[in-house]
Amino acid sequence: MGPRRADIDPAEIREHMPTLFMVEVLPQGEYRYRLVGSELVERTGRNATGKILSQLHAERPEVLRLLKARFDQVVAAKAPVFSRGEVYWLDGDEMRQFECGYFPLSEDGRNVSIILAELVLFWPDGQSGA
């Protein structure tokens, strides 16, 4: 099982903070965004901090299904999960690719309570979000 939230020192990962997000694992398989890095807010055009996953993507059921499945995978595995592919949760004409690492955190040493993730977005001009 992963470390506790308190074991993560933001000063030690300062350079990663703009591309990090944290998701709280809630009862009944729900998730809440607790933190969304500034670069992710800027690149996606929205700040999901404090929002419930199912509410955030209520208008886009396929996006909700895919994101929930990824978070569920981390909770079930109780181990880091990595993914990459085409961005499916943003609108727009530009093709974007992503790479993301999801890391489980546990307060009780048995259950995943927080998912800490770093999302890197790649843009058509070759810039990355890292």
Residue, then its C-alpha position, 0 to 999 in steps of 0.5 A: m500500500g502507498p504512503r499516507r498523504a502526510d508523507i508527501d512533502p510539497a516542497e520536495i515535489r515543487e517542480h511537479m505541482p503545476t501538473l499534479f492533481m489529487v482525487e479523494v476516494l469517497p463512499q459508493g465509488e465516487y471521487r472528488y478532485r481535492l487539488v488541480g495543478s495550475e498548469l492543468v487548470e490553464r491548459t484545460g480551461r477549468n478548475a475541477t478542485g472540489k468537484i465530484l467526478s460524476q457531477l463534473h462529467a454528467e453531460r459526457p457519460e463516456v468521459l465519466r465512464l473512462l475516468k471512473a474506470r481509471f480511478d477504480q483501477v488504482v483503488a482495486a490494484k492498490a498500486p501505481v497505474f500508468s496510462r497514455g493516449e489521446v485526450y478524451w475529456l477536452d473539447g476542441d480541434e487540436m489533437r492532444q496526447f497525454e501520459c499520466g501516473y496515478f499513485p495510491l495514498s492510504e491513511d489506514g495502510r489498507n484502503v486507498s483514500i487519495i489518488l495522487a496523479e501527474l498528468v502531462l499533456f502534449w500539444p500539437d506544437g510539441q510543448s508538453g505540460a511538464 
